[in-house]
């Protein structure tokens, strides 16, 4: 094959960067793919066509021009969202075209349908850029680590929230202040809900857990908690106790099924993920025989083009060798999802309590009555003259026991308020 022609859907931040990479690295890409990769047509909005054409780029606002072009072998979907991206992908597969996407929404919610369509049509469906931006993690899990039994995948996979928590830690600023700063820098959207409520990270861990544990984990399976309840005080107390606060995407292989969730956690400062700051992303993998490995890098924006173009090259190599359709779905197990109430963790609990003798004993007894063992109790700054804050760290316990403890503490006369409850990894 002298060349492989592609159809590019979208020329925004990532799409524009893909164009640049294919142009600027043309020689080394051709050598590595053993063929020339050519953009045959770019799908954009009508108002964008003229601008691309002035740059000598072939643009259209009609998807059928790409879909029905027999020379186009690979369609690269970079428009994002569910509609019309999902329909575009399925139509491409039905026409026998290979697909590359960076679309975490579509993969997390409709992976089963997409993989079945890819298998039916014997085409490759690659999505390295859907998790971790430029970080290679999908293909390593599918290929490089296939000899391993993966038991745990932990990820800092949302740059917006990681930037915000880093700023809160470094400056002591509150949530609202750092959110405005993140928006000013373009790290957070005008409506940041998908990021700060943990939904973006939940989509990504659904994808990672599906691959790591060879099961079908959907976005709806993920227990999600965001960072909106965090305060500078929580982050300060965590630092004093030897932890940093991170929004962590968690996937674990347990006896009760796949434990999959997103929540803010206190992470020991000695953990490899604790040093991941700013908008950077990282994924930590534990398994046998690899033991531990971490993948680190930029998680969004222009560097994401690295993963997209790598997927294009991989498919182009297969086309040259006549070995397409090699990367099918690896979700061959039907695993249960571990109920969140049965998940196990240590916990940080911050309370506002009466400042008088006997209070600590009553609180310790309340925890003990629901089988929650306390690892440490620290009396902190006084909020009011007759009240103090207590920070409690528990030993590992099931989540349902913590819910019982919270219910009991709320009706305890010496407890004025449960300020926050966070997991400790």
C-alpha positions as CSV (number, residue, x, y, z in Angstrom):
1,X,0.0,0.0,0.0
2,X,1.6,3.3,-1.1
3,X,-0.6,5.3,1.2
4,X,-3.4,5.1,3.7
5,X,-6.1,7.7,3.5
6,X,-8.0,8.9,6.5
7,X,-11.2,10.9,7.2
8,X,-10.9,13.3,10.2
9,X,-14.0,14.3,12.0
10,X,-13.4,17.6,13.8
11,X,-10.5,20.1,13.7
12,X,-10.7,21.6,17.1
13,X,-7.9,21.5,19.7
14,X,-7.2,17.8,19.3
15,X,-8.1,17.5,15.7
16,X,-5.9,20.5,14.8
17,X,-3.0,19.0,16.7
18,X,-3.5,15.7,14.8
19,X,-3.2,17.6,11.5
20,X,0.0,19.3,12.8
21,X,1.6,16.0,13.9
22,X,0.8,14.3,10.7
23,X,2.4,17.2,8.7
24,X,5.4,17.9,11.0
25,X,6.3,14.3,11.6
26,X,5.4,13.0,8.2
27,X,8.8,11.4,7.5
28,X,9.2,9.4,10.7
29,X,5.5,8.5,10.6
30,X,5.8,7.1,7.1
31,X,8.9,5.1,8.1
32,X,7.2,3.6,11.2
33,X,4.0,2.9,9.4
34,X,5.7,1.6,6.3
35,X,3.3,3.7,4.3
36,X,2.3,7.3,3.8
37,X,-0.7,8.5,5.9
38,X,-2.8,11.1,4.1
39,X,-5.8,13.2,5.3
40,X,-8.3,12.8,2.4
41,X,-11.1,14.8,4.0
42,X,-11.9,16.8,7.2
43,X,-15.5,17.1,8.6
44,X,-16.1,20.5,10.1
45,X,-19.0,22.9,10.6
46,X,-19.9,25.0,7.5
47,X,-18.4,28.2,9.0
48,X,-15.0,26.4,9.4
49,X,-14.7,25.1,5.8
50,X,-13.2,28.3,4.3
51,X,-10.6,28.7,6.9
52,X,-9.3,25.1,6.4
53,X,-9.4,25.4,2.6
54,X,-7.2,28.5,2.8
55,X,-4.7,26.4,4.6
56,X,-4.8,23.9,1.8
57,X,-6.8,21.3,3.8
58,X,-9.7,19.3,2.3
59,X,-12.8,20.2,4.3
60,X,-16.5,19.3,4.1
61,X,-19.6,19.6,6.2
62,X,-21.1,16.4,4.7
63,X,-20.2,13.2,6.5
64,X,-21.4,11.1,3.6
65,X,-18.5,12.4,1.5
66,X,-16.2,10.7,3.9
67,X,-18.4,7.6,4.6
68,X,-18.9,6.7,1.0
69,X,-15.3,7.4,-0.2
70,X,-13.8,3.9,-0.9
71,X,-10.3,5.3,-0.6
72,X,-10.8,6.4,3.0
73,X,-9.8,3.4,5.2
74,X,-9.7,5.0,8.6
75,X,-12.1,7.4,10.2
76,X,-10.8,9.4,13.2
77,X,-13.6,10.7,15.4
78,X,-12.6,13.8,17.4
79,X,-15.9,15.8,17.7
80,X,-16.6,14.5,21.2
81,X,-19.9,13.9,23.0
82,X,-22.4,11.1,22.3
83,X,-24.4,12.6,19.4
84,X,-23.7,12.4,16.5
85,X,-20.3,10.8,17.3
86,X,-21.8,7.4,18.2
87,X,-23.8,7.3,15.0
88,X,-20.8,8.4,12.9
89,X,-18.7,5.6,14.4
90,X,-21.3,2.9,13.9
91,X,-21.9,3.9,10.3
92,X,-18.1,3.9,9.7
93,X,-17.9,0.4,11.0
94,X,-20.8,-0.8,8.9
95,X,-19.0,0.5,5.9
96,X,-15.9,-1.5,6.8
97,X,-13.8,1.5,7.9
98,X,-11.4,1.3,10.9
99,X,-12.1,3.8,13.6
100,X,-9.9,5.8,16.0
101,X,-11.5,7.9,18.7
102,X,-10.6,10.0,21.7
103,X,-14.2,9.9,22.9
104,X,-14.5,8.7,26.5
105,X,-18.2,9.4,26.6
106,X,-19.1,7.0,23.8
107,X,-16.6,4.3,24.8
108,X,-17.7,4.3,28.5
109,X,-21.4,4.2,27.8
110,X,-21.6,2.2,24.6
111,X,-18.4,0.2,24.5
112,X,-20.4,-3.1,24.3
113,X,-22.3,-2.0,21.2
114,X,-19.2,-0.5,19.5
115,X,-17.0,-3.6,20.1
116,X,-19.7,-5.9,18.9
117,X,-20.0,-3.8,15.7
118,X,-16.2,-3.8,15.2
119,X,-16.0,-7.6,15.6
120,X,-18.9,-8.1,13.2
121,X,-17.3,-6.0,10.6
122,X,-13.8,-7.2,11.3
123,X,-12.3,-3.8,11.7
124,X,-10.0,-2.2,14.3
125,X,-11.5,0.2,16.9
126,X,-8.8,2.0,18.9
127,X,-9.2,4.6,21.6
128,X,-5.9,5.2,23.4
129,X,-6.6,8.9,23.7
130,X,-10.0,8.3,25.5
131,X,-8.1,7.9,28.9
132,X,-5.1,9.9,30.1
133,X,-4.7,12.0,26.9
134,X,-1.1,11.4,25.7
135,X,-0.4,8.7,28.3
136,X,-0.1,5.2,26.8
137,X,-2.3,3.0,29.1
138,X,-5.0,1.3,27.0
139,X,-2.6,-0.6,24.7
140,X,-0.2,-1.5,27.5
141,X,-3.1,-3.1,29.4
142,X,-4.3,-4.8,26.2
143,X,-0.8,-6.0,25.0
144,X,2.2,-5.3,27.2
145,X,0.6,-6.4,30.5
146,X,-1.5,-9.3,29.2
147,X,0.7,-11.9,31.0
148,X,-0.3,-10.2,34.3
149,X,-3.2,-10.7,36.7
150,X,-4.2,-7.1,37.4
151,X,-5.6,-6.5,40.8
152,X,-5.7,-2.8,41.1
153,X,-5.9,0.3,38.9
154,X,-5.7,3.8,40.5
155,X,-5.8,6.9,38.4
156,X,-5.5,10.7,38.7
157,X,-7.3,11.1,35.4
158,X,-8.8,14.6,35.5
159,X,-6.5,17.5,35.1
160,X,-9.0,20.1,36.1
161,X,-9.6,18.7,39.6
162,X,-5.9,17.8,40.1
163,X,-5.0,21.4,39.3
164,X,-7.6,22.7,41.7
165,X,-6.5,20.4,44.5
166,X,-2.9,21.2,43.9
167,X,-3.7,24.9,44.2
168,X,-5.7,24.4,47.4
169,X,-2.8,22.5,48.9
170,X,-0.1,25.0,47.8
171,X,-1.9,28.2,48.6
172,X,-4.6,27.4,51.1
173,X,-7.2,28.9,48.8
174,X,-10.8,27.7,49.0
175,X,-12.8,25.7,46.4
176,X,-14.5,28.7,44.8
177,X,-11.3,30.7,44.4
178,X,-9.3,27.9,42.7
179,X,-12.3,27.0,40.4
180,X,-12.4,30.6,39.1
181,X,-8.6,30.5,38.6
182,X,-8.9,27.2,36.7
183,X,-11.6,28.7,34.5
184,X,-9.4,31.7,33.8
185,X,-6.6,29.5,32.7
186,X,-8.9,27.4,30.5
187,X,-8.4,24.3,32.6
188,X,-12.1,24.3,33.6
189,X,-15.2,24.8,31.5
190,X,-17.8,27.5,32.3
191,X,-19.9,24.6,33.5
192,X,-17.4,22.5,35.4
193,X,-19.8,19.9,36.6
194,X,-18.4,16.9,34.6
195,X,-15.0,17.5,36.1
196,X,-15.7,18.6,39.7
197,X,-18.5,16.1,40.3
198,X,-16.2,13.3,39.2
199,X,-18.2,12.2,36.1
200,X,-15.3,12.7,33.7
201,X,-13.0,10.5,35.8
202,X,-15.8,7.9,36.2
203,X,-16.1,7.4,32.5
204,X,-12.3,6.9,32.3
205,X,-12.1,4.4,35.1
206,X,-15.1,2.5,33.6
207,X,-12.9,2.0,30.5
208,X,-9.8,1.1,32.4
209,X,-11.5,-1.4,34.7
210,X,-13.2,-3.1,31.7
211,X,-9.8,-3.7,30.2
212,X,-7.8,-4.5,33.4
213,X,-10.4,-7.0,34.7
214,X,-11.6,-8.3,31.3
215,X,-15.2,-7.4,32.1
216,X,-17.8,-5.0,30.9
217,X,-17.9,-2.0,33.3
218,X,-20.2,0.8,32.4
219,X,-20.3,4.4,33.4
220,X,-23.4,3.7,35.4
221,X,-21.6,1.1,37.5
222,X,-19.2,3.6,38.9
223,X,-19.9,5.1,42.4
224,X,-19.0,8.8,42.0
225,X,-18.2,11.6,44.5
226,X,-16.7,14.9,43.5
227,X,-14.5,17.5,45.2
228,X,-17.2,20.2,45.9
229,X,-17.3,19.4,49.6
230,X,-13.6,19.8,50.2
231,X,-12.3,22.7,52.3
232,X,-8.8,24.1,52.9
233,X,-9.1,22.8,56.4
234,X,-9.5,19.2,55.2
235,X,-6.4,19.6,53.0
236,X,-4.4,21.2,55.8
237,X,-5.4,18.4,58.3
238,X,-4.5,15.8,55.7
239,X,-1.0,17.4,55.2
240,X,-0.4,17.4,59.0
241,X,-1.3,13.7,59.1
242,X,1.1,12.8,56.3
243,X,-1.4,12.8,53.4
244,X,-2.3,14.7,50.2
245,X,-5.9,14.9,49.0
246,X,-6.5,13.7,45.4
247,X,-9.6,12.9,43.3
248,X,-8.8,9.2,42.7
249,X,-10.4,6.8,40.2
250,X,-10.3,3.3,41.7
251,X,-10.7,-0.1,40.1
252,X,-10.0,-3.2,42.2
253,X,-10.5,-6.9,41.7
254,X,-12.3,-8.2,44.9
255,X,-14.0,-11.4,46.0
256,X,-17.3,-9.6,45.7
257,X,-16.7,-8.3,42.2
258,X,-15.1,-5.2,40.6
259,X,-14.8,-2.3,43.1
260,X,-15.0,0.7,40.8
261,X,-15.5,4.3,42.0
262,X,-14.3,7.9,42.0
263,X,-13.9,9.8,45.2
264,X,-11.6,12.3,46.9
265,X,-9.1,10.4,49.1
266,X,-6.3,11.0,51.6
267,X,-3.3,9.5,49.8
268,X,0.0,8.9,51.8
269,X,2.7,11.3,50.7
270,X,4.9,8.3,50.0
271,X,2.5,6.9,47.3
272,X,3.7,7.4,43.7
273,X,0.5,9.2,42.8
274,X,0.9,11.7,45.6
275,X,3.5,13.7,43.7
276,X,1.3,14.1,40.5
277,X,0.5,17.8,40.5
278,X,-1.2,20.5,38.4
279,X,-2.9,19.3,35.2
280,X,-0.8,16.2,34.9
281,X,-2.4,12.7,34.9
282,X,-1.1,9.3,36.1
283,X,-2.4,5.7,36.2
284,X,-1.0,3.3,38.8
285,X,-1.3,-0.4,38.1
286,X,-0.7,-3.3,40.5
287,X,-0.6,-7.0,39.5
288,X,1.3,-10.2,39.3
289,X,4.1,-10.6,38.2
290,X,4.6,-6.9,37.4
291,X,4.0,-5.8,41.1
292,X,3.7,-2.1,40.5
293,X,3.9,0.3,37.5
294,X,2.9,3.9,36.9
295,X,2.1,5.7,33.7
296,X,2.5,9.5,33.9
297,X,2.1,12.5,31.5
298,X,-0.2,15.2,30.2
299,X,-3.8,14.2,30.3
300,X,-5.6,16.5,27.9
301,X,-5.2,19.2,25.2
302,X,-2.8,19.2,22.3
303,X,-0.5,16.3,23.5
304,X,-3.5,14.0,23.2
305,X,-2.7,14.0,19.5
306,X,0.2,11.7,20.3
307,X,-2.1,8.9,21.3
308,X,-4.5,9.5,18.4
309,X,-1.8,9.5,15.7
310,X,-0.2,6.4,17.3
311,X,-3.5,4.6,16.9
312,X,-3.7,5.7,13.3
313,X,-0.2,4.3,12.7
314,X,-1.0,1.0,14.3
315,X,-4.0,0.5,12.1
316,X,-2.0,1.6,9.0
317,X,0.6,-1.0,9.8
318,X,-2.1,-3.6,9.9
319,X,-3.5,-2.5,6.5
320,X,-0.1,-2.7,4.9
321,X,0.4,-6.2,6.2
322,X,-3.1,-7.4,5.7
323,X,-3.6,-8.1,9.4
324,X,-6.4,-5.7,10.3
325,X,-9.0,-6.6,13.0
326,X,-6.4,-7.6,15.6
327,X,-7.5,-5.5,18.5
328,X,-10.9,-6.9,19.5
329,X,-12.7,-6.5,22.8
330,X,-11.0,-8.3,25.7
331,X,-14.1,-8.1,28.0
332,X,-14.8,-11.9,28.1
333,X,-15.7,-12.2,31.8
334,X,-19.2,-11.4,33.2
335,X,-18.0,-9.9,36.5
336,X,-20.3,-8.6,39.2
337,X,-19.9,-5.0,40.5
338,X,-19.0,-4.9,44.2
339,X,-21.7,-3.0,46.0
340,X,-20.3,0.3,47.4
341,X,-21.5,-0.6,50.9
342,X,-19.2,-3.7,50.8
343,X,-16.1,-1.8,49.7
344,X,-13.3,-1.5,52.3
345,X,-11.2,1.5,53.2
346,X,-9.9,3.5,56.1
347,X,-11.7,6.8,56.7
348,X,-11.1,10.4,57.7
349,X,-14.0,11.9,59.6
350,X,-14.0,15.6,60.8
351,X,-16.5,16.4,63.6
352,X,-17.5,19.5,65.5
353,X,-18.2,18.4,69.1
354,X,-18.8,19.8,72.6
355,X,-15.7,20.9,74.4
356,X,-16.3,19.1,77.8
357,X,-15.1,16.0,79.6
358,X,-16.3,12.6,78.5
359,X,-17.0,13.6,74.9
360,X,-14.2,11.5,73.4
361,X,-15.3,8.4,75.3
362,X,-18.9,8.7,74.0
363,X,-17.7,9.2,70.5
364,X,-15.3,6.2,70.7
365,X,-18.1,4.1,72.1
366,X,-20.4,5.1,69.3
367,X,-17.8,4.0,66.7
368,X,-17.2,0.8,68.6
369,X,-20.9,-0.1,68.7
370,X,-20.9,-0.3,64.9
371,X,-17.6,-2.2,64.7
372,X,-15.5,0.8,63.6
373,X,-12.0,0.7,65.1
374,X,-10.2,4.1,65.5
375,X,-6.6,4.4,64.4
376,X,-6.1,8.0,65.6
377,X,-8.0,10.9,67.1
378,X,-6.7,14.5,66.9
379,X,-8.3,17.5,68.6
380,X,-7.8,20.5,66.3
381,X,-8.5,24.2,66.4
382,X,-11.5,25.6,68.3
383,X,-14.3,27.0,66.2
384,X,-16.4,28.3,69.1
385,X,-15.6,28.7,72.7
386,X,-17.6,25.7,73.7
387,X,-16.8,23.5,70.7
388,X,-13.7,21.8,69.2
389,X,-13.0,20.0,66.0
390,X,-12.0,16.3,66.1
391,X,-10.3,14.5,63.2
392,X,-10.7,10.8,63.4
393,X,-8.8,8.2,61.2
394,X,-10.3,4.7,61.3
395,X,-8.8,1.4,60.6
396,X,-10.0,-0.4,57.4
397,X,-13.7,-1.0,57.6
398,X,-16.6,-1.7,55.2
399,X,-18.4,1.4,53.9
400,X,-21.7,0.2,55.4
401,X,-20.2,0.4,58.8
402,X,-19.1,4.0,58.2
403,X,-22.7,4.8,57.1
404,X,-24.0,3.3,60.4
405,X,-21.4,5.3,62.3
406,X,-22.5,8.6,60.7
407,X,-26.1,7.9,61.4
408,X,-25.3,7.2,65.1
409,X,-23.1,10.3,65.4
410,X,-25.8,12.5,64.0
411,X,-28.1,11.7,66.9
412,X,-25.4,11.8,69.6
413,X,-26.0,14.9,71.8
414,X,-22.3,15.8,72.1
415,X,-21.8,16.0,68.3
416,X,-22.8,19.3,66.8
417,X,-21.9,18.5,63.1
418,X,-20.2,15.9,60.9
419,X,-18.2,18.3,58.7
420,X,-16.7,15.8,56.2
421,X,-16.0,12.1,55.6
422,X,-13.3,11.0,53.2
423,X,-11.6,7.7,52.3
424,X,-8.0,7.1,53.2
425,X,-6.0,5.0,50.7
